[in-house]
């Protein structure tokens, strides 16, 4: 398995759950979860590109 794939997939799942929660009454927590997931996607993508 390529290095960086796990953080990218995990970040995608967390970002999707944060996006779903944006319509709930916990908007601040949902925004934090979404940002956390997007950070994982970016860092995982950097690893994927760096270790080709």
mmCIF file of the N, C-alpha and C atoms, coordinates in Angstrom:
data_MODEL
# 
_entry.id   MODEL 
# 
loop_
_atom_site.group_PDB 
_atom_site.id 
_atom_site.type_symbol 
_atom_site.label_atom_id 
_atom_site.label_alt_id 
_atom_site.label_comp_id 
_atom_site.label_asym_id 
_atom_site.label_entity_id 
_atom_site.label_seq_id 
_atom_site.pdbx_PDB_ins_code 
_atom_site.Cartn_x 
_atom_site.Cartn_y 
_atom_site.Cartn_z 
_atom_site.occupancy 
_atom_site.B_iso_or_equiv 
_atom_site.pdbx_formal_charge 
_atom_site.auth_seq_id 
_atom_site.auth_comp_id 
_atom_site.auth_asym_id 
_atom_site.auth_atom_id 
_atom_site.pdbx_PDB_model_num 
ATOM 1   N N  . UNK A 1 1  ? 0.851   -1.175 0.000  1.00 0.00 ? 1  UNK A N  1 
ATOM 2   C CA . UNK A 1 1  ? 0.000   0.000  0.000  1.00 0.00 ? 1  UNK A CA 1 
ATOM 3   C C  . UNK A 1 1  ? 0.898   1.240  0.000  1.00 0.00 ? 1  UNK A C  1 
ATOM 4   N N  . UNK A 1 2  ? 0.540   2.202  -0.814 1.00 0.00 ? 2  UNK A N  1 
ATOM 5   C CA . UNK A 1 2  ? 1.363   3.396  -0.956 1.00 0.00 ? 2  UNK A CA 1 
ATOM 6   C C  . UNK A 1 2  ? 1.318   4.255  0.297  1.00 0.00 ? 2  UNK A C  1 
ATOM 7   N N  . UNK A 1 3  ? 2.466   4.845  0.611  1.00 0.00 ? 3  UNK A N  1 
ATOM 8   C CA . UNK A 1 3  ? 2.551   5.722  1.776  1.00 0.00 ? 3  UNK A CA 1 
ATOM 9   C C  . UNK A 1 3  ? 1.705   6.973  1.528  1.00 0.00 ? 3  UNK A C  1 
ATOM 10  N N  . UNK A 1 4  ? 0.881   7.319  2.477  1.00 0.00 ? 4  UNK A N  1 
ATOM 11  C CA . UNK A 1 4  ? 0.010   8.479  2.352  1.00 0.00 ? 4  UNK A CA 1 
ATOM 12  C C  . UNK A 1 4  ? -1.418  8.132  1.986  1.00 0.00 ? 4  UNK A C  1 
ATOM 13  N N  . UNK A 1 5  ? -1.665  6.880  1.625  1.00 0.00 ? 5  UNK A N  1 
ATOM 14  C CA . UNK A 1 5  ? -3.018  6.486  1.232  1.00 0.00 ? 5  UNK A CA 1 
ATOM 15  C C  . UNK A 1 5  ? -3.962  6.440  2.434  1.00 0.00 ? 5  UNK A C  1 
ATOM 16  N N  . UNK A 1 6  ? -3.474  5.944  3.565  1.00 0.00 ? 6  UNK A N  1 
ATOM 17  C CA . UNK A 1 6  ? -4.322  5.831  4.756  1.00 0.00 ? 6  UNK A CA 1 
ATOM 18  C C  . UNK A 1 6  ? -4.758  7.210  5.259  1.00 0.00 ? 6  UNK A C  1 
ATOM 19  N N  . UNK A 1 7  ? -3.842  8.195  5.407  1.00 0.00 ? 7  UNK A N  1 
ATOM 20  C CA . UNK A 1 7  ? -4.310  9.518  5.848  1.00 0.00 ? 7  UNK A CA 1 
ATOM 21  C C  . UNK A 1 7  ? -5.267  10.173 4.855  1.00 0.00 ? 7  UNK A C  1 
ATOM 22  N N  . UNK A 1 8  ? -5.061  9.926  3.579  1.00 0.00 ? 8  UNK A N  1 
ATOM 23  C CA . UNK A 1 8  ? -5.944  10.520 2.579  1.00 0.00 ? 8  UNK A CA 1 
ATOM 24  C C  . UNK A 1 8  ? -7.348  9.929  2.667  1.00 0.00 ? 8  UNK A C  1 
ATOM 25  N N  . UNK A 1 9  ? -7.447  8.622  2.786  1.00 0.00 ? 9  UNK A N  1 
ATOM 26  C CA . UNK A 1 9  ? -8.761  7.977  2.889  1.00 0.00 ? 9  UNK A CA 1 
ATOM 27  C C  . UNK A 1 9  ? -9.434  8.345  4.209  1.00 0.00 ? 9  UNK A C  1 
ATOM 28  N N  . UNK A 1 10 ? -8.669  8.324  5.289  1.00 0.00 ? 10 UNK A N  1 
ATOM 29  C CA . UNK A 1 10 ? -9.209  8.693  6.590  1.00 0.00 ? 10 UNK A CA 1 
ATOM 30  C C  . UNK A 1 10 ? -9.697  10.141 6.570  1.00 0.00 ? 10 UNK A C  1 
ATOM 31  N N  . UNK A 1 11 ? -8.924  11.034 5.968  1.00 0.00 ? 11 UNK A N  1 
ATOM 32  C CA . UNK A 1 11 ? -9.329  12.436 5.866  1.00 0.00 ? 11 UNK A CA 1 
ATOM 33  C C  . UNK A 1 11 ? -10.586 12.614 5.036  1.00 0.00 ? 11 UNK A C  1 
ATOM 34  N N  . UNK A 1 12 ? -10.744 11.815 4.004  1.00 0.00 ? 12 UNK A N  1 
ATOM 35  C CA . UNK A 1 12 ? -11.949 11.886 3.185  1.00 0.00 ? 12 UNK A CA 1 
ATOM 36  C C  . UNK A 1 12 ? -13.180 11.479 3.984  1.00 0.00 ? 12 UNK A C  1 
ATOM 37  N N  . UNK A 1 13 ? -13.048 10.423 4.770  1.00 0.00 ? 13 UNK A N  1 
ATOM 38  C CA . UNK A 1 13 ? -14.169 9.961  5.598  1.00 0.00 ? 13 UNK A CA 1 
ATOM 39  C C  . UNK A 1 13 ? -14.519 10.992 6.659  1.00 0.00 ? 13 UNK A C  1 
ATOM 40  N N  . UNK A 1 14 ? -13.517 11.544 7.320  1.00 0.00 ? 14 UNK A N  1 
ATOM 41  C CA . UNK A 1 14 ? -13.755 12.541 8.363  1.00 0.00 ? 14 UNK A CA 1 
ATOM 42  C C  . UNK A 1 14 ? -14.335 13.820 7.759  1.00 0.00 ? 14 UNK A C  1 
ATOM 43  N N  . UNK A 1 15 ? -13.853 14.227 6.598  1.00 0.00 ? 15 UNK A N  1 
ATOM 44  C CA . UNK A 1 15 ? -14.394 15.421 5.937  1.00 0.00 ? 15 UNK A CA 1 
ATOM 45  C C  . UNK A 1 15 ? -15.849 15.228 5.549  1.00 0.00 ? 15 UNK A C  1 
ATOM 46  N N  . UNK A 1 16 ? -16.171 14.054 5.071  1.00 0.00 ? 16 UNK A N  1 
ATOM 47  C CA . UNK A 1 16 ? -17.559 13.771 4.701  1.00 0.00 ? 16 UNK A CA 1 
ATOM 48  C C  . UNK A 1 16 ? -18.464 13.803 5.923  1.00 0.00 ? 16 UNK A C  1 
ATOM 49  N N  . UNK A 1 17 ? -18.017 13.245 7.030  1.00 0.00 ? 17 UNK A N  1 
ATOM 50  C CA . UNK A 1 17 ? -18.853 13.280 8.240  1.00 0.00 ? 17 UNK A CA 1 
ATOM 51  C C  . UNK A 1 17 ? -18.976 14.702 8.766  1.00 0.00 ? 17 UNK A C  1 
ATOM 52  N N  . UNK A 1 18 ? -17.926 15.503 8.658  1.00 0.00 ? 18 UNK A N  1 
ATOM 53  C CA . UNK A 1 18 ? -18.014 16.905 9.062  1.00 0.00 ? 18 UNK A CA 1 
ATOM 54  C C  . UNK A 1 18 ? -18.970 17.689 8.179  1.00 0.00 ? 18 UNK A C  1 
ATOM 55  N N  . UNK A 1 19 ? -18.964 17.389 6.888  1.00 0.00 ? 19 UNK A N  1 
ATOM 56  C CA . UNK A 1 19 ? -19.874 18.072 5.966  1.00 0.00 ? 19 UNK A CA 1 
ATOM 57  C C  . UNK A 1 19 ? -21.331 17.717 6.260  1.00 0.00 ? 19 UNK A C  1 
ATOM 58  N N  . UNK A 1 20 ? -21.566 16.477 6.643  1.00 0.00 ? 20 UNK A N  1 
ATOM 59  C CA . UNK A 1 20 ? -22.930 16.058 6.989  1.00 0.00 ? 20 UNK A CA 1 
ATOM 60  C C  . UNK A 1 20 ? -23.391 16.767 8.260  1.00 0.00 ? 20 UNK A C  1 
ATOM 61  N N  . UNK A 1 21 ? -22.493 16.942 9.209  1.00 0.00 ? 21 UNK A N  1 
ATOM 62  C CA . UNK A 1 21 ? -22.847 17.573 10.474 1.00 0.00 ? 21 UNK A CA 1 
ATOM 63  C C  . UNK A 1 21 ? -23.049 19.085 10.359 1.00 0.00 ? 21 UNK A C  1 
ATOM 64  N N  . UNK A 1 22 ? -22.648 19.694 9.260  1.00 0.00 ? 22 UNK A N  1 
ATOM 65  C CA . UNK A 1 22 ? -22.804 21.139 9.105  1.00 0.00 ? 22 UNK A CA 1 
ATOM 66  C C  . UNK A 1 22 ? -24.263 21.577 9.159  1.00 0.00 ? 22 UNK A C  1 
ATOM 67  N N  . UNK A 1 23 ? -25.180 20.700 8.818  1.00 0.00 ? 23 UNK A N  1 
ATOM 68  C CA . UNK A 1 23 ? -26.591 21.059 8.847  1.00 0.00 ? 23 UNK A CA 1 
ATOM 69  C C  . UNK A 1 23 ? -27.223 20.849 10.228 1.00 0.00 ? 23 UNK A C  1 
ATOM 70  N N  . UNK A 1 24 ? -26.437 20.374 11.195 1.00 0.00 ? 24 UNK A N  1 
ATOM 71  C CA . UNK A 1 24 ? -26.967 20.150 12.544 1.00 0.00 ? 24 UNK A CA 1 
ATOM 72  C C  . UNK A 1 24 ? -26.770 21.399 13.395 1.00 0.00 ? 24 UNK A C  1 
ATOM 73  N N  . UNK A 1 25 ? -27.123 21.302 14.652 1.00 0.00 ? 25 UNK A N  1 
ATOM 74  C CA . UNK A 1 25 ? -26.975 22.451 15.543 1.00 0.00 ? 25 UNK A CA 1 
ATOM 75  C C  . UNK A 1 25 ? -25.543 22.594 16.065 1.00 0.00 ? 25 UNK A C  1 
ATOM 76  N N  . UNK A 1 26 ? -24.665 21.651 15.746 1.00 0.00 ? 26 UNK A N  1 
ATOM 77  C CA . UNK A 1 26 ? -23.275 21.684 16.192 1.00 0.00 ? 26 UNK A CA 1 
ATOM 78  C C  . UNK A 1 26 ? -22.361 22.205 15.081 1.00 0.00 ? 26 UNK A C  1 
ATOM 79  N N  . UNK A 1 27 ? -22.631 23.397 14.586 1.00 0.00 ? 27 UNK A N  1 
ATOM 80  C CA . UNK A 1 27 ? -21.883 23.934 13.445 1.00 0.00 ? 27 UNK A CA 1 
ATOM 81  C C  . UNK A 1 27 ? -20.405 24.160 13.761 1.00 0.00 ? 27 UNK A C  1 
ATOM 82  N N  . UNK A 1 28 ? -20.102 24.622 14.969 1.00 0.00 ? 28 UNK A N  1 
ATOM 83  C CA . UNK A 1 28 ? -18.712 24.881 15.314 1.00 0.00 ? 28 UNK A CA 1 
ATOM 84  C C  . UNK A 1 28 ? -17.905 23.583 15.368 1.00 0.00 ? 28 UNK A C  1 
ATOM 85  N N  . UNK A 1 29 ? -18.463 22.558 15.980 1.00 0.00 ? 29 UNK A N  1 
ATOM 86  C CA . UNK A 1 29 ? -17.783 21.268 16.033 1.00 0.00 ? 29 UNK A CA 1 
ATOM 87  C C  . UNK A 1 29 ? -17.660 20.669 14.629 1.00 0.00 ? 29 UNK A C  1 
ATOM 88  N N  . UNK A 1 30 ? -18.705 20.829 13.823 1.00 0.00 ? 30 UNK A N  1 
ATOM 89  C CA . UNK A 1 30 ? -18.670 20.297 12.460 1.00 0.00 ? 30 UNK A CA 1 
ATOM 90  C C  . UNK A 1 30 ? -17.598 20.984 11.630 1.00 0.00 ? 30 UNK A C  1 
ATOM 91  N N  . UNK A 1 31 ? -17.432 22.282 11.830 1.00 0.00 ? 31 UNK A N  1 
ATOM 92  C CA . UNK A 1 31 ? -16.390 23.012 11.102 1.00 0.00 ? 31 UNK A CA 1 
ATOM 93  C C  . UNK A 1 31 ? -15.007 22.524 11.505 1.00 0.00 ? 31 UNK A C  1 
ATOM 94  N N  . UNK A 1 32 ? -14.809 22.265 12.789 1.00 0.00 ? 32 UNK A N  1 
ATOM 95  C CA . UNK A 1 32 ? -13.532 21.720 13.252 1.00 0.00 ? 32 UNK A CA 1 
ATOM 96  C C  . UNK A 1 32 ? -13.257 20.345 12.693 1.00 0.00 ? 32 UNK A C  1 
ATOM 97  N N  . UNK A 1 33 ? -14.264 19.504 12.682 1.00 0.00 ? 33 UNK A N  1 
ATOM 98  C CA . UNK A 1 33 ? -14.116 18.146 12.132 1.00 0.00 ? 33 UNK A CA 1 
ATOM 99  C C  . UNK A 1 33 ? -13.803 18.216 10.643 1.00 0.00 ? 33 UNK A C  1 
ATOM 100 N N  . UNK A 1 34 ? -14.488 19.096 9.936  1.00 0.00 ? 34 UNK A N  1 
ATOM 101 C CA . UNK A 1 34 ? -14.243 19.257 8.502  1.00 0.00 ? 34 UNK A CA 1 
ATOM 102 C C  . UNK A 1 34 ? -12.816 19.732 8.238  1.00 0.00 ? 34 UNK A C  1 
ATOM 103 N N  . UNK A 1 35 ? -12.359 20.697 9.002  1.00 0.00 ? 35 UNK A N  1 
ATOM 104 C CA . UNK A 1 35 ? -10.989 21.189 8.844  1.00 0.00 ? 35 UNK A CA 1 
ATOM 105 C C  . UNK A 1 35 ? -9.951  20.129 9.161  1.00 0.00 ? 35 UNK A C  1 
ATOM 106 N N  . UNK A 1 36 ? -10.207 19.349 10.203 1.00 0.00 ? 36 UNK A N  1 
ATOM 107 C CA . UNK A 1 36 ? -9.301  18.262 10.578 1.00 0.00 ? 36 UNK A CA 1 
ATOM 108 C C  . UNK A 1 36 ? -9.203  17.234 9.454  1.00 0.00 ? 36 UNK A C  1 
ATOM 109 N N  . UNK A 1 37 ? -10.335 16.909 8.866  1.00 0.00 ? 37 UNK A N  1 
ATOM 110 C CA . UNK A 1 37 ? -10.343 15.953 7.759  1.00 0.00 ? 37 UNK A CA 1 
ATOM 111 C C  . UNK A 1 37 ? -9.633  16.485 6.526  1.00 0.00 ? 37 UNK A C  1 
ATOM 112 N N  . UNK A 1 38 ? -9.873  17.758 6.214  1.00 0.00 ? 38 UNK A N  1 
ATOM 113 C CA . UNK A 1 38 ? -9.211  18.352 5.051  1.00 0.00 ? 38 UNK A CA 1 
ATOM 114 C C  . UNK A 1 38 ? -7.700  18.439 5.243  1.00 0.00 ? 38 UNK A C  1 
ATOM 115 N N  . UNK A 1 39 ? -7.262  18.684 6.468  1.00 0.00 ? 39 UNK A N  1 
ATOM 116 C CA . UNK A 1 39 ? -5.823  18.700 6.739  1.00 0.00 ? 39 UNK A CA 1 
ATOM 117 C C  . UNK A 1 39 ? -5.214  17.322 6.488  1.00 0.00 ? 39 UNK A C  1 
ATOM 118 N N  . UNK A 1 40 ? -5.929  16.263 6.871  1.00 0.00 ? 40 UNK A N  1 
ATOM 119 C CA . UNK A 1 40 ? -5.436  14.913 6.610  1.00 0.00 ? 40 UNK A CA 1 
ATOM 120 C C  . UNK A 1 40 ? -5.380  14.621 5.108  1.00 0.00 ? 40 UNK A C  1 
ATOM 121 N N  . UNK A 1 41 ? -6.363  15.092 4.378  1.00 0.00 ? 41 UNK A N  1 
ATOM 122 C CA . UNK A 1 41 ? -6.363  14.876 2.929  1.00 0.00 ? 41 UNK A CA 1 
ATOM 123 C C  . UNK A 1 41 ? -5.152  15.568 2.306  1.00 0.00 ? 41 UNK A C  1 
ATOM 124 N N  . UNK A 1 42 ? -4.901  16.800 2.707  1.00 0.00 ? 42 UNK A N  1 
ATOM 125 C CA . UNK A 1 42 ? -3.771  17.547 2.139  1.00 0.00 ? 42 UNK A CA 1 
ATOM 126 C C  . UNK A 1 42 ? -2.444  16.878 2.495  1.00 0.00 ? 42 UNK A C  1 
ATOM 127 N N  . UNK A 1 43 ? -2.266  16.522 3.763  1.00 0.00 ? 43 UNK A N  1 
ATOM 128 C CA . UNK A 1 43 ? -1.005  15.900 4.165  1.00 0.00 ? 43 UNK A CA 1 
ATOM 129 C C  . UNK A 1 43 ? -0.818  14.517 3.526  1.00 0.00 ? 43 UNK A C  1 
ATOM 130 N N  . UNK A 1 44 ? -1.892  13.769 3.399  1.00 0.00 ? 44 UNK A N  1 
ATOM 131 C CA . UNK A 1 44 ? -1.797  12.479 2.728  1.00 0.00 ? 44 UNK A CA 1 
ATOM 132 C C  . UNK A 1 44 ? -1.475  12.627 1.252  1.00 0.00 ? 44 UNK A C  1 
ATOM 133 N N  . UNK A 1 45 ? -2.058  13.637 0.612  1.00 0.00 ? 45 UNK A N  1 
ATOM 134 C CA . UNK A 1 45 ? -1.770  13.885 -0.804 1.00 0.00 ? 45 UNK A CA 1 
ATOM 135 C C  . UNK A 1 45 ? -0.317  14.301 -0.999 1.00 0.00 ? 45 UNK A C  1 
ATOM 136 N N  . UNK A 1 46 ? 0.205   15.086 -0.071 1.00 0.00 ? 46 UNK A N  1 
ATOM 137 C CA . UNK A 1 46 ? 1.619   15.463 -0.154 1.00 0.00 ? 46 UNK A CA 1 
ATOM 138 C C  . UNK A 1 46 ? 2.495   14.224 -0.065 1.00 0.00 ? 46 UNK A C  1 
ATOM 139 N N  . UNK A 1 47 ? 2.182   13.308 0.855  1.00 0.00 ? 47 UNK A N  1 
ATOM 140 C CA . UNK A 1 47 ? 2.940   12.059 0.960  1.00 0.00 ? 47 UNK A CA 1 
ATOM 141 C C  . UNK A 1 47 ? 2.836   11.234 -0.317 1.00 0.00 ? 47 UNK A C  1 
ATOM 142 N N  . UNK A 1 48 ? 1.631   11.174 -0.897 1.00 0.00 ? 48 UNK A N  1 
ATOM 143 C CA . UNK A 1 48 ? 1.459   10.400 -2.138 1.00 0.00 ? 48 UNK A CA 1 
ATOM 144 C C  . UNK A 1 48 ? 2.301   10.976 -3.269 1.00 0.00 ? 48 UNK A C  1 
ATOM 145 N N  . UNK A 1 49 ? 2.344   12.282 -3.373 1.00 0.00 ? 49 UNK A N  1 
ATOM 146 C CA . UNK A 1 49 ? 3.104   12.918 -4.449 1.00 0.00 ? 49 UNK A CA 1 
ATOM 147 C C  . UNK A 1 49 ? 4.600   12.806 -4.191 1.00 0.00 ? 49 UNK A C  1 
ATOM 148 N N  . UNK A 1 50 ? 4.993   12.958 -2.917 1.00 0.00 ? 50 UNK A N  1 
ATOM 149 C CA . UNK A 1 50 ? 6.400   12.939 -2.571 1.00 0.00 ? 50 UNK A CA 1 
ATOM 150 C C  . UNK A 1 50 ? 7.043   11.567 -2.742 1.00 0.00 ? 50 UNK A C  1 
ATOM 151 N N  . UNK A 1 51 ? 6.286   10.508 -2.500 1.00 0.00 ? 51 UNK A N  1 
ATOM 152 C CA . UNK A 1 51 ? 6.834   9.151  -2.529 1.00 0.00 ? 51 UNK A CA 1 
ATOM 153 C C  . UNK A 1 51 ? 6.334   8.357  -3.732 1.00 0.00 ? 51 UNK A C  1 
ATOM 154 N N  . UNK A 1 52 ? 6.406   8.949  -4.915 1.00 0.00 ? 52 UNK A N  1 
ATOM 155 C CA . UNK A 1 52 ? 5.950   8.257  -6.121 1.00 0.00 ? 52 UNK A CA 1 
ATOM 156 C C  . UNK A 1 52 ? 6.952   7.270  -6.606 1.00 0.00 ? 52 UNK A C  1 
# 
